[in-house]
Amino acid sequence: MSFYKHESAIIDDGAVIGEGSRVWHFAHVCAGARIGKGVSLGQNVFVGNKVSIGDHCKIQNNVSVYDNVYLEEGVFCGPSMVFTNVYNPRSLIERKSEYRDTFVRKGATLGANCTIVCGVTVGEFAFVGAGAVINKDVKPYALMVGVPAKQIGWMSEYGEQLDLPVEGDGEVVCSHTGAKYILRNSFLSKE
C-alpha cells in the first residue's frame, strides 16, 4: 500500500488512492472513488462512488464529498464544509437520477462550514469564506462571502487578497510571489 490508512478508516474494494495520500480516523472511501497523490482525508470524511479528488487536495474533518463532486488539484475543503448533489431533496421521492455535477477547479479554497449547492463550478484559485453559501458559479480568483455569497474581492494564488476593485479593470503585483494579476472587464487572470 503506497498510502497511509488509519485502522479505523474504511476503504471499499475498487477505490483508487494515490501514492502518499493519508486517510485518517473513521473516514469512508467508496469503491468508485478516484483519489490522487498526496491527498489528506481528515477524520470522519466520506467520499462517494462517483467522485474524483485531484492530487494534493486537503479535505478537513467532517466533510462528505458526495457523488458527482469533482475536485481538481490542490483544492482545500475546510472543516465541516458541505457539498450537496440534489437540488430539491425529499426523503419520500427518489432523485438519484437527478444528481447535479459540481466542479471545484485547481487551487480553490472552500472555507470552514461553507455550503456548495450542487450544479455550480468554483473557479480556479477562488476563495470561499467560512460559512458562505455558494448557489451560482464562482469566477477564478474571486473572494466570496455571505449568505447567499457575494463577491467582495480577488485572491492571489498565494492566498492573499489583492488590492483590486470587484468590477472594472486594473493590475497588481503579488507582494509575496511577484506574480502579476490583470483585471479586464471584471475577469482576473495571472500573467
N, C-alpha and C positions, 0 to 999 in steps of 0.2 A: 504494500500500500504506500503510495507516494504522497499521501496527505495525512493529517492528524485527525483522529476521530475520538472524542471523549467516550468513555464506556457507556454513558447514559444516552448517547445520541443513537438515532435510528436512521440507517441509510438503506432504502429498499434496493433489492437486486435490480440492476439495469441503470441506476443513476450513474452519471459520469461526473467525476470530480477531479479537477486538475491538480497537478503537482504543486506541493507546498501549501495547499489550502488547509484551513482549520475548521472543524465542525465541533462546536462546543456543547456544553451540558443541555440535555433534553431537546436538542434540535431534531427535526424530522425532515429528511430529504426523500421525496417520492421517486419512483422508478424512472419516470420520463425526464427528470430534471437534467439539465446540462450546465455544469458549473466550471468556470475557468480556473486558471492557475492563480495561486497566491490570494485566494478569496478567504475572508473570515466570516463565518456564520456564527453569530453570538448565541447566548443562552436562549432557549425557547424559541428559536427561529423555525418556521415552517416553510418549505419550498415545494410547490406543487409540481405536477407532472409536465404540464406544457409551459415550462419556464426555462429561460436561458439567462445566466448570470455571467457577465464577461470577466476577464482577468482583473485581478487586483481590486475587486469590489469589497466593501465593508458593510455587512448587514448587522446592525447592532441588536441588542437583546429585544425580544418580544415583537419581532416583525414577521408577518406572514406574507410571503411572495406567492400569490395565488396564480392559477392557470391564466395564460395569456398576458403575463407581465414579462417584459424583455428588458434586461439591464445591459447596457454596453459597458465597456472597460472603465474601471475607476469610479464607479458610482458609489456614493456614500448614502446609506439609509440609516438615519438616526434612530435612537431608541424609541420603540413603541409607535413608529410611524405606520400608516395604514395604506394598503392598496385595496381597491375593490375590483371586481370583474363583471358584476351585473349592475346595470344602471338603475333598475327598478325592482329590487328583490322582494319576493314574498315567499314565506315558508310553504304555503299551500299550492304554489304554482312552480312547476319545474322550468327553469330558464337556463340550463346548462348550454343549450344551443344558441344562446344569445350573449355569450361572453364577448366583451369588447377588448380589443388589444390595447395595451398601454406600453409605450416605449419611453425609456429613460436613456438619453444619449450620453455619450462619453463624458466623464468627469463631473456630472451633475451631483449636487448635494441636496438631499431631502432631509430637512431638519426634524428634530425630535417631535413626536406627536402630530406631525402634519398628516394630511389625508390627500391621496391622489385618486380622484374619481376616475373610473375606468374610461377608456376611449381617448385619452389625451396623449400628447407627446411632450415630454420635458426636454428642452433643447440642451445641447452640449454646454457644459460648464455653468448651467443655470444654478441658482441658489434659492431653495425654497426654505423660508424661515420656519422656526419652530411653531407648531400649531396652525399653520396656514392650511387652507383648503383649496386645492387646485381642481378647477372644474372646466378648464379650457387649456388649449395648447400654450406652452411657455417658450418664449424666444430663447435662442442661445445667449448665454451670459446674463440673463435677466435675474434681478433680485426681486423675489415675490414674497409678500407678507399679507396677513389678514384673512378674514372670512367674509365673503369669498376673497381669494387672494388677488391683490393688485400689484402691479409692478411699481417699485419705488426707486429703482436704480439699476446699476450694472455691476457685475463682479468680474474680477480678473480670474485667469486660470489658477493663480496663486491663492485665491480665496479672499481677496481684499476688495472692498467697494471702490469703484472707480469714480473720479470726480467728473461726471458727465451728466447732462440732462437726460431724462427718460425719453423724451422725444426730440427730434431735430438732428443736428449734425455736430460733430466735434471730434477731437483727437486727444489722447492722453497716453503717457508712458507709465507703465507699472514701476513703482519705485523699488520693488523687490527683485524683479527679473529683467527690467529694461525692455520688455516687450511693448510694442506699440499697438494700441487699440483705436480703431476708426469707427465712428458712429456716422452713418449716412442713411437718411430717410428712416430714422428710428430703428435701424438694424445695425448691431455691433459685430465687428469682425476683428480678428487679430492679424496684423500684417506679418 
